[in-house]
Amino acid sequence: MSITLTGSIQHRDIGTGAWALVTEEGVTYEILRGADKDLLKAGQKAKVKGQVREDIMTTAMIGPVLEVKSFEVISSD
């Protein structure tokens, strides 16, 4: 099932590092490794379309894992 989320991109210094999307409602999603490098910029705000992967666990475990299918940058710091 595809979802669309808007929020800010954050880098978390956990283990080898993890990228997260924190929504406007304060929900944190861990961005699945392999996402487009243009999305992975700390402080950037983006609208992301993707799928929550319930079949994947990560070492960071900072929230549900989000596999990004497409995104639109809204603003960047």
All heavy atoms as a GROMACS GRO file, in nm:
protein
  580
    1MET      N    1   0.084  -0.118   0.000
    1MET     CA    2   0.000   0.000   0.000
    1MET      C    3   0.089   0.125   0.000
    1MET      O    4   0.178   0.140   0.082
    1MET     CB    5  -0.089  -0.002   0.124
    1MET     CG    6  -0.182   0.113   0.131
    1MET     SD    7  -0.296   0.088   0.268
    1MET     CE    8  -0.335   0.253   0.306
    2SER      N    9   0.063   0.214  -0.091
    2SER     CA   10   0.143   0.335  -0.106
    2SER      C   11   0.089   0.446  -0.015
    2SER      O   12  -0.031   0.460   0.002
    2SER     CB   13   0.137   0.380  -0.251
    2SER     OG   14   0.217   0.493  -0.271
    3ILE      N   15   0.183   0.522   0.043
    3ILE     CA   16   0.145   0.636   0.126
    3ILE      C   17   0.222   0.759   0.081
    3ILE      O   18   0.328   0.748   0.020
    3ILE     CB   19   0.168   0.611   0.277
    3ILE    CG1   20   0.317   0.586   0.306
    3ILE    CG2   21   0.085   0.496   0.328
    3ILE    CD1   22   0.349   0.583   0.454
    4THR      N   23   0.168   0.876   0.112
    4THR     CA   24   0.235   1.002   0.084
    4THR      C   25   0.251   1.076   0.216
    4THR      O   26   0.154   1.093   0.290
    4THR     CB   27   0.152   1.088  -0.014
    4THR    OG1   28   0.135   1.013  -0.135
    4THR    CG2   29   0.224   1.218  -0.046
    5LEU      N   30   0.375   1.117   0.245
    5LEU     CA   31   0.407   1.185   0.370
    5LEU      C   32   0.484   1.312   0.341
    5LEU      O   33   0.562   1.317   0.246
    5LEU     CB   34   0.494   1.094   0.459
    5LEU     CG   35   0.436   0.959   0.494
    5LEU    CD1   36   0.544   0.867   0.547
    5LEU    CD2   37   0.326   0.975   0.598
    6THR      N   38   0.464   1.414   0.424
    6THR     CA   39   0.540   1.537   0.415
    6THR      C   40   0.611   1.559   0.547
    6THR      O   41   0.551   1.542   0.654
    6THR     CB   42   0.447   1.657   0.385
    6THR    OG1   43   0.379   1.632   0.262
    6THR    CG2   44   0.527   1.786   0.373
    7GLY      N   45   0.739   1.592   0.538
    7GLY     CA   46   0.814   1.615   0.660
    7GLY      C   47   0.956   1.657   0.632
    7GLY      O   48   0.992   1.687   0.518
    8SER      N   49   1.038   1.657   0.737
    8SER     CA   50   1.177   1.698   0.721
    8SER      C   51   1.269   1.577   0.730
    8SER      O   52   1.242   1.481   0.801
    8SER     CB   53   1.214   1.802   0.826
    8SER     OG   54   1.201   1.748   0.956
    9ILE      N   55   1.379   1.586   0.657
    9ILE     CA   56   1.479   1.480   0.653
    9ILE      C   57   1.579   1.504   0.765
    9ILE      O   58   1.626   1.616   0.785
    9ILE     CB   59   1.552   1.479   0.516
    9ILE    CG1   60   1.452   1.470   0.400
    9ILE    CG2   61   1.655   1.367   0.511
    9ILE    CD1   62   1.365   1.347   0.400
   10GLN      N   63   1.610   1.397   0.838
   10GLN     CA   64   1.707   1.406   0.947
   10GLN      C   65   1.805   1.290   0.938
   10GLN      O   66   1.769   1.182   0.890
   10GLN     CB   67   1.638   1.400   1.083
   10GLN     CG   68   1.547   1.515   1.112
   10GLN     CD   69   1.484   1.506   1.250
   10GLN    OE1   70   1.507   1.413   1.325
   10GLN    NE2   71   1.402   1.604   1.281
   11HIS      N   72   1.928   1.316   0.980
   11HIS     CA   73   2.028   1.209   0.989
   11HIS      C   74   2.046   1.176   1.136
   11HIS      O   75   2.064   1.264   1.218
   11HIS     CB   76   2.162   1.251   0.928
   11HIS     CG   77   2.258   1.138   0.923
   11HIS    ND1   78   2.354   1.118   1.020
   11HIS    CD2   79   2.272   1.036   0.834
   11HIS    CE1   80   2.423   1.010   0.991
   11HIS    NE2   81   2.375   0.957   0.879
   12ARG      N   82   2.039   1.048   1.168
   12ARG     CA   83   2.054   1.002   1.306
   12ARG      C   84   2.187   0.929   1.318
   12ARG      O   85   2.218   0.841   1.238
   12ARG     CB   86   1.940   0.908   1.346
   12ARG     CG   87   1.800   0.970   1.330
   12ARG     CD   88   1.773   1.072   1.440
   12ARG     NE   89   1.649   1.141   1.424
   12ARG     CZ   90   1.533   1.101   1.473
   12ARG    NH1   91   1.522   0.989   1.540
   12ARG    NH2   92   1.425   1.175   1.454
   13ASP      N   93   2.265   0.966   1.418
   13ASP     CA   94   2.395   0.903   1.442
   13ASP      C   95   2.378   0.780   1.531
   13ASP      O   96   2.420   0.778   1.646
   13ASP     CB   97   2.492   1.003   1.506
   13ASP     CG   98   2.530   1.113   1.409
   13ASP    OD1   99   2.544   1.084   1.289
   13ASP    OD2  100   2.544   1.228   1.453
   14ILE      N  101   2.316   0.679   1.476
   14ILE     CA  102   2.294   0.553   1.545
   14ILE      C  103   2.368   0.446   1.465
   14ILE      O  104   2.341   0.429   1.346
   14ILE     CB  105   2.144   0.519   1.554
   14ILE    CG1  106   2.071   0.626   1.632
   14ILE    CG2  107   2.123   0.381   1.613
   14ILE    CD1  108   1.921   0.612   1.633
   15GLY      N  109   2.459   0.374   1.527
   15GLY     CA  110   2.535   0.271   1.456
   15GLY      C  111   2.611   0.333   1.341
   15GLY      O  112   2.688   0.427   1.360
   16THR      N  113   2.586   0.284   1.221
   16THR     CA  114   2.652   0.338   1.102
   16THR      C  115   2.579   0.459   1.046
   16THR      O  116   2.618   0.512   0.943
   16THR     CB  117   2.662   0.230   0.993
   16THR    OG1  118   2.530   0.185   0.960
   16THR    CG2  119   2.745   0.112   1.039
   17GLY      N  120   2.474   0.501   1.114
   17GLY     CA  121   2.397   0.617   1.070
   17GLY      C  122   2.268   0.574   1.001
   17GLY      O  123   2.263   0.469   0.939
   18ALA      N  124   2.166   0.654   1.017
   18ALA     CA  125   2.037   0.625   0.955
   18ALA      C  126   1.970   0.756   0.915
   18ALA      O  127   1.989   0.859   0.979
   18ALA     CB  128   1.948   0.549   1.054
   19TRP      N  129   1.894   0.750   0.807
   19TRP     CA  130   1.818   0.866   0.761
   19TRP      C  131   1.673   0.849   0.800
   19TRP      O  132   1.619   0.737   0.798
   19TRP     CB  133   1.830   0.881   0.610
   19TRP     CG  134   1.964   0.929   0.569
   19TRP    CD1  135   2.070   0.851   0.530
   19TRP    CD2  136   2.011   1.063   0.567
   19TRP    NE1  137   2.178   0.931   0.503
   19TRP    CE2  138   2.145   1.062   0.525
   19TRP    CE3  139   1.953   1.185   0.598
   19TRP    CZ2  140   2.222   1.177   0.511
   19TRP    CZ3  141   2.028   1.301   0.584
   19TRP    CH2  142   2.161   1.296   0.541
   20ALA      N  143   1.609   0.960   0.836
   20ALA     CA  144   1.470   0.955   0.881
   20ALA      C  145   1.389   1.066   0.816
   20ALA      O  146   1.443   1.172   0.782
   20ALA     CB  147   1.464   0.968   1.032
   21LEU      N  148   1.261   1.040   0.802
   21LEU     CA  149   1.164   1.142   0.764
   21LEU      C  150   1.076   1.163   0.886
   21LEU      O  151   1.014   1.068   0.935
   21LEU     CB  152   1.078   1.094   0.646
   21LEU     CG  153   0.963   1.188   0.609
   21LEU    CD1  154   1.017   1.313   0.539
   21LEU    CD2  155   0.862   1.120   0.521
   22VAL      N  156   1.075   1.286   0.937
   22VAL     CA  157   0.991   1.319   1.052
   22VAL      C  158   0.874   1.401   0.998
   22VAL      O  159   0.894   1.511   0.945
   22VAL     CB  160   1.069   1.397   1.159
   22VAL    CG1  161   0.979   1.429   1.277
   22VAL    CG2  162   1.191   1.316   1.205
   23THR      N  163   0.754   1.347   1.011
   23THR     CA  164   0.636   1.411   0.954
   23THR      C  165   0.597   1.534   1.034
   23THR      O  166   0.644   1.555   1.146
   23THR     CB  167   0.516   1.315   0.949
   23THR    OG1  168   0.474   1.287   1.082
   23THR    CG2  169   0.550   1.188   0.874
   24GLU      N  170   0.508   1.613   0.978
   24GLU     CA  171   0.458   1.733   1.045
   24GLU      C  172   0.383   1.697   1.174
   24GLU      O  173   0.372   1.779   1.264
   24GLU     CB  174   0.368   1.810   0.948
   24GLU     CG  175   0.446   1.863   0.828
   24GLU     CD  176   0.358   1.915   0.716
   24GLU    OE1  177   0.243   1.870   0.703
   24GLU    OE2  178   0.407   2.002   0.641
   25GLU      N  179   0.334   1.573   1.183
   25GLU     CA  180   0.264   1.526   1.303
   25GLU      C  181   0.361   1.472   1.408
   25GLU      O  182   0.320   1.431   1.516
   25GLU     CB  183   0.162   1.417   1.266
   25GLU     CG  184   0.048   1.466   1.179
   25GLU     CD  185   0.085   1.478   1.032
   25GLU    OE1  186   0.181   1.411   0.987
   25GLU    OE2  187   0.020   1.558   0.962
   26GLY      N  188   0.491   1.466   1.374
   26GLY     CA  189   0.592   1.419   1.468
   26GLY      C  190   0.623   1.270   1.461
   26GLY      O  191   0.695   1.218   1.545
   27VAL      N  192   0.570   1.201   1.361
   27VAL     CA  193   0.596   1.057   1.345
   27VAL      C  194   0.728   1.040   1.267
   27VAL      O  195   0.750   1.105   1.165
   27VAL     CB  196   0.481   0.988   1.270
   27VAL    CG1  197   0.510   0.839   1.252
   27VAL    CG2  198   0.349   1.010   1.343
   28THR      N  199   0.814   0.951   1.317
   28THR     CA  200   0.944   0.927   1.254
   28THR      C  201   0.941   0.797   1.174
   28THR      O  202   0.901   0.692   1.226
   28THR     CB  203   1.055   0.916   1.361
   28THR    OG1  204   1.060   1.040   1.432
   28THR    CG2  205   1.191   0.889   1.299
   29TYR      N  206   0.984   0.806   1.048
   29TYR     CA  207   0.998   0.690   0.961
   29TYR      C  208   1.145   0.677   0.925
   29TYR      O  209   1.209   0.776   0.891
   29TYR     CB  210   0.918   0.707   0.831
   29TYR     CG  211   0.769   0.704   0.852
   29TYR    CD1  212   0.699   0.818   0.886
   29TYR    CD2  213   0.697   0.585   0.835
   29TYR    CE1  214   0.561   0.816   0.906
   29TYR    CE2  215   0.560   0.582   0.854
   29TYR     CZ  216   0.493   0.697   0.889
   29TYR     OH  217   0.357   0.694   0.909
   30GLU      N  218   1.198   0.557   0.931
   30GLU     CA  219   1.335   0.534   0.888
   30GLU      C  220   1.336   0.512   0.737
   30GLU      O  221   1.261   0.428   0.685
   30GLU     CB  222   1.394   0.411   0.958
   30GLU     CG  223   1.539   0.389   0.921
   30GLU     CD  224   1.606   0.276   0.997
   30GLU    OE1  225   1.549   0.229   1.097
   30GLU    OE2  226   1.716   0.236   0.956
   31ILE      N  227   1.418   0.588   0.667
   31ILE     CA  228   1.426   0.576   0.521
   31ILE      C  229   1.515   0.456   0.488
   31ILE      O  230   1.630   0.446   0.534
   31ILE     CB  231   1.482   0.704   0.459
   31ILE    CG1  232   1.386   0.821   0.488
   31ILE    CG2  233   1.503   0.686   0.309
   31ILE    CD1  234   1.439   0.957   0.447
   32LEU      N  235   1.461   0.365   0.407
   32LEU     CA  236   1.533   0.244   0.368
   32LEU      C  237   1.659   0.281   0.290
   32LEU      O  238   1.657   0.371   0.205
   32LEU     CB  239   1.442   0.156   0.282
   32LEU     CG  240   1.496   0.021   0.240
   32LEU    CD1  241   1.522  -0.068   0.362
   32LEU    CD2  242   1.397  -0.048   0.146
   33ARG      N  243   1.768   0.213   0.322
   33ARG     CA  244   1.895   0.237   0.252
   33ARG      C  245   1.877   0.222   0.102
   33ARG      O  246   1.797   0.144   0.055
   33ARG     CB  247   2.001   0.138   0.300
   33ARG     CG  248   2.044   0.164   0.440
   33ARG     CD  249   2.185   0.112   0.464
   33ARG     NE  250   2.226   0.129   0.602
   33ARG     CZ  251   2.283   0.239   0.648
   33ARG    NH1  252   2.302   0.341   0.569
   33ARG    NH2  253   2.319   0.248   0.775
   34GLY      N  254   1.952   0.302   0.027
   34GLY     CA  255   1.944   0.297  -0.118
   34GLY      C  256   1.856   0.406  -0.176
   34GLY      O  257   1.839   0.415  -0.298
   35ALA      N  258   1.802   0.492  -0.091
   35ALA     CA  259   1.718   0.604  -0.139
   35ALA      C  260   1.805   0.703  -0.217
   35ALA      O  261   1.926   0.712  -0.196
   35ALA     CB  262   1.650   0.674  -0.022
   36ASP      N  263   1.743   0.777  -0.305
   36ASP     CA  264   1.811   0.878  -0.387
   36ASP      C  265   1.888   0.976  -0.299
   36ASP      O  266   1.834   1.030  -0.204
   36ASP     CB  267   1.705   0.951  -0.469
   36ASP     CG  268   1.764   1.040  -0.576
   36ASP    OD1  269   1.860   1.116  -0.547
   36ASP    OD2  270   1.713   1.037  -0.690
   37LYS      N  271   2.014   0.999  -0.334
   37LYS     CA  272   2.101   1.090  -0.257
   37LYS      C  273   2.048   1.233  -0.255
   37LYS      O  274   2.077   1.308  -0.163
   37LYS     CB  275   2.243   1.090  -0.313
   37LYS     CG  276   2.309   0.953  -0.313
   37LYS     CD  277   2.339   0.906  -0.173
   37LYS     CE  278   2.413   0.774  -0.178
   37LYS     NZ  279   2.384   0.687  -0.068
   38ASP      N  280   1.970   1.272  -0.355
   38ASP     CA  281   1.914   1.408  -0.357
   38ASP      C  282   1.809   1.428  -0.247
   38ASP      O  283   1.780   1.541  -0.209
   38ASP     CB  284   1.852   1.439  -0.494
   38ASP     CG  285   1.957   1.455  -0.602
   38ASP    OD1  286   2.072   1.491  -0.570
   38ASP    OD2  287   1.925   1.429  -0.720
   39LEU      N  288   1.753   1.319  -0.198
   39LEU     CA  289   1.657   1.327  -0.087
   39LEU      C  290   1.730   1.338   0.047
   39LEU      O  291   1.686   1.407   0.137
   39LEU     CB  292   1.566   1.204  -0.086
   39LEU     CG  293   1.471   1.190   0.033
   39LEU    CD1  294   1.370   1.305   0.035
   39LEU    CD2  295   1.399   1.057   0.029
   40LEU      N  296   1.843   1.271   0.057
   40LEU     CA  297   1.912   1.255   0.186
   40LEU      C  298   2.000   1.376   0.219
   40LEU      O  299   2.122   1.370   0.215
   40LEU     CB  300   1.995   1.126   0.183
   40LEU     CG  301   1.916   1.000   0.150
   40LEU    CD1  302   2.007   0.880   0.147
   40LEU    CD2  303   1.801   0.981   0.247
   41LYS      N  304   1.936   1.486   0.254
   41LYS     CA  305   2.003   1.608   0.296
   41LYS      C  306   1.935   1.657   0.422
   41LYS      O  307   1.817   1.695   0.419
   41LYS     CB  308   1.997   1.714   0.185
   41LYS     CG  309   2.073   1.671   0.061
   41LYS     CD  310   2.063   1.773  -0.050
   41LYS     CE  311   2.137   1.720  -0.172
   41LYS     NZ  312   2.113   1.799  -0.290
   42ALA      N  313   2.009   1.655   0.532
   42ALA     CA  314   1.952   1.693   0.662
   42ALA      C  315   1.893   1.834   0.658
   42ALA      O  316   1.954   1.926   0.604
   42ALA     CB  317   2.059   1.682   0.770
   43GLY      N  318   1.774   1.849   0.714
   43GLY     CA  319   1.707   1.978   0.720
   43GLY      C  320   1.615   2.006   0.603
   43GLY      O  321   1.534   2.098   0.607
   44GLN      N  322   1.626   1.927   0.500
   44GLN     CA  323   1.544   1.945   0.380
   44GLN      C  324   1.401   1.900   0.409
   44GLN      O  325   1.378   1.803   0.480
   44GLN     CB  326   1.605   1.859   0.269
   44GLN     CG  327   1.536   1.865   0.137
   44GLN     CD  328   1.624   1.808   0.029
   44GLN    OE1  329   1.691   1.884  -0.037
   44GLN    NE2  330   1.626   1.678   0.012
   45LYS      N  331   1.303   1.972   0.355
   45LYS     CA  332   1.163   1.934   0.369
   45LYS      C  333   1.118   1.873   0.236
   45LYS      O  334   1.150   1.927   0.130
   45LYS     CB  335   1.077   2.056   0.404
   45LYS     CG  336   0.935   2.020   0.438
   45LYS     CD  337   0.858   2.139   0.492
   45LYS     CE  338   0.717   2.098   0.528
   45LYS     NZ  339   0.637   2.210   0.576
   46ALA      N  340   1.047   1.761   0.245
   46ALA     CA  341   1.008   1.691   0.123
   46ALA      C  342   0.872   1.624   0.137
   46ALA      O  343   0.827   1.592   0.246
   46ALA     CB  344   1.113   1.586   0.088
   47LYS      N  345   0.810   1.604   0.021
   47LYS     CA  346   0.687   1.525   0.011
   47LYS      C  347   0.730   1.392  -0.050
   47LYS      O  348   0.785   1.390  -0.160
   47LYS     CB  349   0.586   1.597  -0.079
   47LYS     CG  350   0.454   1.528  -0.090
   47LYS     CD  351   0.359   1.614  -0.172
   47LYS     CE  352   0.221   1.554  -0.179
   47LYS     NZ  353   0.130   1.641  -0.255
   48VAL      N  354   0.707   1.284   0.023
   48VAL     CA  355   0.760   1.153  -0.015
   48VAL      C  356   0.646   1.054  -0.039
   48VAL      O  357   0.553   1.046   0.041
   48VAL     CB  358   0.853   1.099   0.095
   48VAL    CG1  359   0.902   0.960   0.061
   48VAL    CG2  360   0.970   1.192   0.117
   49LYS      N  361   0.655   0.981  -0.149
   49LYS     CA  362   0.562   0.871  -0.176
   49LYS      C  363   0.641   0.742  -0.161
   49LYS      O  364   0.753   0.732  -0.209
   49LYS     CB  365   0.504   0.881  -0.317
   49LYS     CG  366   0.411   0.997  -0.336
   49LYS     CD  367   0.349   0.999  -0.473
   49LYS     CE  368   0.260   1.122  -0.487
   49LYS     NZ  369   0.199   1.130  -0.619
   50GLY      N  370   0.581   0.647  -0.093
   50GLY     CA  371   0.651   0.522  -0.073
   50GLY      C  372   0.564   0.418  -0.008
   50GLY      O  373   0.442   0.429  -0.004
   51GLN      N  374   0.633   0.316   0.044
   51GLN     CA  375   0.564   0.204   0.106
   51GLN      C  376   0.630   0.172   0.239
   51GLN      O  377   0.753   0.164   0.247
   51GLN     CB  378   0.573   0.083   0.013
   51GLN     CG  379   0.509  -0.041   0.066
   51GLN     CD  380   0.520  -0.157  -0.033
   51GLN    OE1  381   0.572  -0.143  -0.143
   51GLN    NE2  382   0.471  -0.272   0.007
   52VAL      N  383   0.549   0.152   0.342
   52VAL     CA  384   0.602   0.109   0.471
   52VAL      C  385   0.628  -0.041   0.460
   52VAL      O  386   0.540  -0.118   0.424
   52VAL     CB  387   0.503   0.138   0.586
   52VAL    CG1  388   0.553   0.077   0.717
   52VAL    CG2  389   0.482   0.288   0.601
   53ARG      N  390   0.753  -0.079   0.489
   53ARG     CA  391   0.795  -0.219   0.478
   53ARG      C  392   0.791  -0.285   0.615
   53ARG      O  393   0.876  -0.259   0.699
   53ARG     CB  394   0.936  -0.225   0.419
   53ARG     CG  395   0.949  -0.171   0.278
   53ARG     CD  396   0.888  -0.264   0.174
   53ARG     NE  397   0.947  -0.397   0.182
   53ARG     CZ  398   1.053  -0.436   0.113
   53ARG    NH1  399   1.112  -0.353   0.028
   53ARG    NH2  400   1.101  -0.558   0.127
   54GLU      N  401   0.693  -0.368   0.637
   54GLU     CA  402   0.679  -0.438   0.764
   54GLU      C  403   0.761  -0.566   0.767
   54GLU      O  404   0.772  -0.630   0.871
   54GLU     CB  405   0.532  -0.464   0.793
   54GLU     CG  406   0.455  -0.334   0.811
   54GLU     CD  407   0.308  -0.356   0.840
   54GLU    OE1  408   0.267  -0.471   0.865
   54GLU    OE2  409   0.235  -0.256   0.838
   55ASP      N  410   0.819  -0.603   0.653
   55ASP     CA  411   0.897  -0.727   0.643
   55ASP      C  412   1.047  -0.704   0.664
   55ASP      O  413   1.127  -0.794   0.646
   55ASP     CB  414   0.874  -0.793   0.508
   55ASP     CG  415   0.914  -0.704   0.390
   55ASP    OD1  416   0.903  -0.580   0.403
   55ASP    OD2  417   0.958  -0.758   0.287
   56ILE      N  418   1.085  -0.580   0.702
   56ILE     CA  419   1.227  -0.544   0.718
   56ILE      C  420   1.251  -0.491   0.859
   56ILE      O  421   1.174  -0.410   0.910
   56ILE     CB  422   1.267  -0.436   0.615
   56ILE    CG1  423   1.257  -0.491   0.474
   56ILE    CG2  424   1.408  -0.385   0.643
   56ILE    CD1  425   1.288  -0.390   0.366
   57MET      N  426   1.361  -0.536   0.918
   57MET     CA  427   1.406  -0.482   1.046
   57MET      C  428   1.542  -0.418   1.023
   57MET      O  429   1.618  -0.462   0.938
   57MET     CB  430   1.418  -0.591   1.152
   57MET     CG  431   1.284  -0.648   1.195
   57MET     SD  432   1.301  -0.773   1.321
   57MET     CE  433   1.356  -0.674   1.458
   58THR      N  434   1.575  -0.315   1.100
   58THR     CA  435   1.704  -0.248   1.087
   58THR      C  436   1.772  -0.242   1.223
   58THR      O  437   1.709  -0.262   1.326
   58THR     CB  438   1.686  -0.104   1.033
   58THR    OG1  439   1.620  -0.027   1.134
   58THR    CG2  440   1.607  -0.102   0.904
   59THR      N  441   1.900  -0.209   1.221
   59THR     CA  442   1.972  -0.197   1.347
   59THR      C  443   1.938  -0.066   1.418
   59THR      O  444   1.947  -0.057   1.539
   59THR     CB  445   2.124  -0.206   1.326
   59THR    OG1  446   2.163  -0.107   1.231
   59THR    CG2  447   2.163  -0.344   1.277
   60ALA      N  448   1.899   0.037   1.344
   60ALA     CA  449   1.866   0.166   1.405
   60ALA      C  450   1.732   0.160   1.479
   60ALA      O  451   1.717   0.217   1.586
   60ALA     CB  452   1.864   0.276   1.300
   61MET      N  453   1.634   0.095   1.421
   61MET     CA  454   1.501   0.080   1.480
   61MET      C  455   1.445   0.212   1.533
   61MET      O  456   1.404   0.223   1.648
   61MET     CB  457   1.503  -0.027   1.589
   61MET     CG  458   1.538  -0.163   1.534
   61MET     SD  459   1.526  -0.307   1.643
   61MET     CE  460   1.510  -0.249   1.805
   62ILE      N  461   1.444   0.315   1.449
   62ILE     CA  462   1.396   0.447   1.490
   62ILE      C  463   1.251   0.472   1.451
   62ILE      O  464   1.195   0.575   1.484
   62ILE     CB  465   1.486   0.559   1.435
   62ILE    CG1  466   1.495   0.552   1.283
   62ILE    CG2  467   1.623   0.554   1.499
   62ILE    CD1  468   1.572   0.667   1.220
   63GLY      N  469   1.191   0.377   1.380
   63GLY     CA  470   1.053   0.392   1.338
   63GLY      C  471   1.023   0.296   1.225
   63GLY      O  472   1.111   0.220   1.182
   64PRO      N  473   0.900   0.298   1.175
   64PRO     CA  474   0.866   0.212   1.061
   64PRO      C  475   0.960   0.240   0.944
   64PRO      O  476   1.001   0.355   0.922
   64PRO     CB  477   0.723   0.252   1.026
   64PRO     CG  478   0.670   0.320   1.148
   64PRO     CD  479   0.788   0.382   1.216
   65VAL      N  480   0.995   0.136   0.869
   65VAL     CA  481   1.087   0.150   0.756
   65VAL      C  482   1.009   0.194   0.633
   65VAL      O  483   0.911   0.129   0.594
   65VAL     CB  484   1.162   0.018   0.728
   65VAL    CG1  485   1.252   0.032   0.607
   65VAL    CG2  486   1.243  -0.022   0.851
   66LEU      N  487   1.051   0.304   0.572
   66LEU     CA  488   0.984   0.361   0.455
   66LEU      C  489   1.070   0.340   0.332
   66LEU      O  490   1.183   0.388   0.325
   66LEU     CB  491   0.959   0.510   0.476
   66LEU     CG  492   0.893   0.586   0.362
   66LEU    CD1  493   0.751   0.533   0.336
   66LEU    CD2  494   0.890   0.735   0.391
   67GLU      N  495   1.017   0.266   0.236
   67GLU     CA  496   1.084   0.250   0.106
   67GLU      C  497   1.034   0.361   0.015
   67GLU      O  498   0.916   0.365  -0.021
   67GLU     CB  499   1.052   0.112   0.046
   67GLU     CG  500   1.120   0.088  -0.086
   67GLU     CD  501   1.091  -0.050  -0.144
   67GLU    OE1  502   1.000  -0.120  -0.093
   67GLU    OE2  503   1.159  -0.087  -0.240
   68VAL      N  504   1.122   0.452  -0.021
   68VAL     CA  505   1.085   0.570  -0.100
   68VAL      C  506   1.074   0.532  -0.247
   68VAL      O  507   1.166   0.476  -0.306
   68VAL     CB  508   1.188   0.683  -0.082
   68VAL    CG1  509   1.155   0.801  -0.172
   68VAL    CG2  510   1.196   0.725   0.064
   69LYS      N  511   0.960   0.563  -0.306
   69LYS     CA  512   0.936   0.539  -0.449
   69LYS      C  513   0.960   0.666  -0.530
   69LYS      O  514   1.015   0.662  -0.639
   69LYS     CB  515   0.793   0.488  -0.473
   69LYS     CG  516   0.759   0.361  -0.400
   69LYS     CD  517   0.834   0.243  -0.453
   69LYS     CE  518   0.783   0.116  -0.388
   69LYS     NZ  519   0.857  -0.002  -0.426
   70SER      N  520   0.917   0.781  -0.475
   70SER     CA  521   0.940   0.910  -0.541
   70SER      C  522   0.931   1.018  -0.435
   70SER      O  523   0.880   0.996  -0.325
   70SER     CB  524   0.837   0.935  -0.652
   70SER     OG  525   0.707   0.946  -0.598
   71PHE      N  526   0.984   1.136  -0.468
   71PHE     CA  527   0.981   1.246  -0.374
   71PHE      C  528   0.986   1.378  -0.448
   71PHE      O  529   1.028   1.386  -0.563
   71PHE     CB  530   1.097   1.237  -0.272
   71PHE     CG  531   1.232   1.257  -0.334
   71PHE    CD1  532   1.291   1.382  -0.335
   71PHE    CD2  533   1.300   1.150  -0.389
   71PHE    CE1  534   1.416   1.401  -0.392
   71PHE    CE2  535   1.424   1.167  -0.446
   71PHE     CZ  536   1.483   1.293  -0.448
   72GLU      N  537   0.944   1.483  -0.376
   72GLU     CA  538   0.950   1.620  -0.427
   72GLU      C  539   1.006   1.707  -0.314
   72GLU      O  540   0.952   1.707  -0.204
   72GLU     CB  541   0.810   1.666  -0.464
   72GLU     CG  542   0.801   1.811  -0.504
   72GLU     CD  543   0.656   1.857  -0.524
   72GLU    OE1  544   0.565   1.772  -0.530
   72GLU    OE2  545   0.637   1.980  -0.530
   73VAL      N  546   1.115   1.775  -0.341
   73VAL     CA  547   1.174   1.865  -0.243
   73VAL      C  548   1.087   1.989  -0.233
   73VAL      O  549   1.056   2.052  -0.334
   73VAL     CB  550   1.319   1.902  -0.279
   73VAL    CG1  551   1.374   2.006  -0.183
   73VAL    CG2  552   1.407   1.778  -0.280
   74ILE      N  553   1.047   2.024  -0.111
   74ILE     CA  554   0.965   2.143  -0.089
   74ILE      C  555   1.054   2.262  -0.055
   74ILE      O  556   1.035   2.370  -0.107
   74ILE     CB  557   0.861   2.116   0.023
   74ILE    CG1  558   0.767   2.007  -0.020
   74ILE    CG2  559   0.787   2.244   0.058
   74ILE    CD1  560   0.674   1.957   0.087
   75SER      N  561   1.150   2.238   0.033
   75SER     CA  562   1.247   2.344   0.066
   75SER      C  563   1.371   2.278   0.125
   75SER      O  564   1.367   2.168   0.177
   75SER     CB  565   1.189   2.444   0.166
   75SER     OG  566   1.167   2.382   0.291
   76SER      N  567   1.482   2.349   0.114
   76SER     CA  568   1.606   2.298   0.173
   76SER      C  569   1.675   2.410   0.247
   76SER      O  570   1.665   2.526   0.211
   76SER     CB  571   1.698   2.239   0.066
   76SER     OG  572   1.730   2.335  -0.031
   77ASP      N  573   1.743   2.375   0.355
   77ASP     CA  574   1.814   2.474   0.436
   77ASP      C  575   1.948   2.508   0.376
   77ASP      O  576   2.009   2.438   0.307
   77ASP     CB  577   1.836   2.420   0.578
   77ASP     CG  578   1.704   2.415   0.655
   77ASP    OD1  579   1.605   2.477   0.610
   77ASP    OD2  580   1.700   2.348   0.759
   0.00000   0.00000   0.00000
